[in-house]
Amino acid sequence: MTPDAPPPGPLSRWLQHRLARAKGVDPATLRDWRLPEWCGFFLVAGTRLLRGAWLKLRARHINGWMLCDARARVLFPRHLRAGRQFSLEDGCLIIALSKRGVTFGDRCTVGRSATIAPSNPLLGEPGEGLRVGDHSNIGPYAYIGCSGFISIGNHVMMGPRVNLLAEQHNFERTDALMKEQGVTRSFITIEDDCWIGANTTILAGVTVGRGSIIAAGAVVTRDVPPFTVVGGVPAKVIRARRPDEPKGEP
């Protein structure tokens, strides 16, 4: 707060505490907010809530309120399920058509320009789908290729430009084009309380153990032991987060 700024009034103080409580932040971080900041906040939040309400009517399987930016898109919304306080940021795309659907828990966010694509709606067999637990996010500019089933646990943090690819092209034959040999679908499992760094790629058939950290830029081709830090191309264990945790090989 600047020295000559007037102290916040009772309404501003009440709004500070209510918003801080809802967001889980210190009320002191909002102490400089005055009427212009509050007006801007409620304008943005209100328009996002209205767009979310329209999408909720179309999806019909979203609990509680949700926020939706202007250029966020959901194709086949009846296959989308979400818990409370679901947020879709600007430019993200969810193709929900899939065998098991696309499901999010409570307080999940799909980041700016992220893509969730279990299926090509015009070509081929529908993919398996995606499940995301409570308090987890899909990072900005991520690509979630969930043609094989991808399961993401609770409290998973994901940086920008993460790629999860649950299928691989077949290439055993040399007398045929690789694009004509089809694909092999598998799974990707990311357990609770993981941190997936920016520009990470996780390939099909991988399980990332609970409490693990994937360093930025890693390419994960093997299972990651719980409570370890891995990095590199291909990713290898850098250290264990717990002294008693065996390192193993990812």
LINWO-V488554 format. One record per backbone hydrogen bond with DSSP energy under -1.0 kcal/mol. NH is the residue of the N-H (numbers start at 1). CO is the residue of the C=O. E is the energy in kcal/mol with one decimal. If there is no record, write none. Layout:
# LINWO-V488554
nh: <NH/NH>
co: <CO/CO>
e: <E/E>
This chain:
# LINWO-V488554
nh: <5/13/14/15/16/17/18/19/20/21/22/23/24/25/29/30/31/33/38/39/40/41/42/43/44/45/46/47/48/49/50/51/52/53/54/55/56/57/58/59/60/63/67/68/69/72/73/75/79/80/81/82/83/85/87/88/89/92/93/94/95/96/99/100/102/103/104/107/109/110/111/113/114/115/116/117/128/129/130/131/132/133/135/137/138/141/142/143/144/145/146/150/151/152/153/155/157/159/161/163/164/165/166/168/170/180/181/184/186/188/189/190/191/193/195/196/197/199/200/201/202/203/205/208/209/211/212/213/214/215/217/218/219/220/224/227/229/230/231/235/236/238/239/241/245>
co: <2/9/10/11/12/13/14/15/16/17/18/19/20/20/26/27/28/30/34/35/36/37/38/39/40/41/42/43/44/45/46/47/48/49/50/51/52/53/54/55/56/82/86/48/88/69/92/94/76/77/102/61/105/65/108/67/110/89/114/73/116/75/127/128/79/130/81/84/136/87/138/90/111/142/93/144/147/146/101/150/103/152/106/156/109/112/139/162/115/164/144/129/188/131/190/134/194/196/140/200/143/202/145/184/182/177/178/168/166/149/206/151/208/154/212/157/214/160/197/218/163/220/187/189/224/192/209/228/195/230/198/215/232/201/207/210/239/213/236/219/231/229/229/227/242>
e: <-1.5/-2.4/-2.4/-2.7/-2.5/-2.2/-2.3/-2.8/-2.6/-2.1/-2.1/-2.4/-1.4/-2.0/-1.9/-1.7/-1.4/-1.5/-2.4/-2.7/-2.4/-2.5/-2.5/-2.0/-2.2/-2.9/-2.3/-2.0/-2.2/-2.3/-2.2/-2.1/-2.3/-2.4/-1.8/-2.2/-2.5/-1.7/-1.4/-2.7/-2.7/-2.4/-2.8/-1.2/-2.1/-1.1/-2.7/-2.9/-2.0/-1.8/-2.6/-1.9/-1.3/-1.2/-2.0/-2.4/-2.5/-1.7/-2.7/-2.1/-2.7/-2.3/-3.2/-2.9/-2.1/-2.5/-2.2/-3.7/-1.1/-2.5/-2.7/-1.7/-1.8/-2.7/-2.6/-2.5/-2.4/-2.1/-1.6/-2.2/-2.7/-1.8/-3.2/-1.8/-2.9/-2.6/-1.5/-2.6/-3.1/-3.0/-1.4/-1.8/-2.6/-3.2/-2.4/-2.6/-2.7/-3.1/-3.0/-3.0/-2.6/-2.4/-2.2/-2.0/-2.4/-1.5/-1.5/-2.8/-2.6/-1.7/-2.3/-3.2/-2.6/-2.7/-2.2/-3.1/-2.3/-2.4/-1.1/-2.5/-2.8/-2.4/-3.4/-3.3/-2.3/-2.2/-1.3/-2.4/-2.8/-3.2/-2.2/-1.7/-2.0/-3.1/-2.7/-2.5/-3.0/-2.5/-2.1/-2.7/-2.4/-3.7/-1.3/-3.3/-1.7>
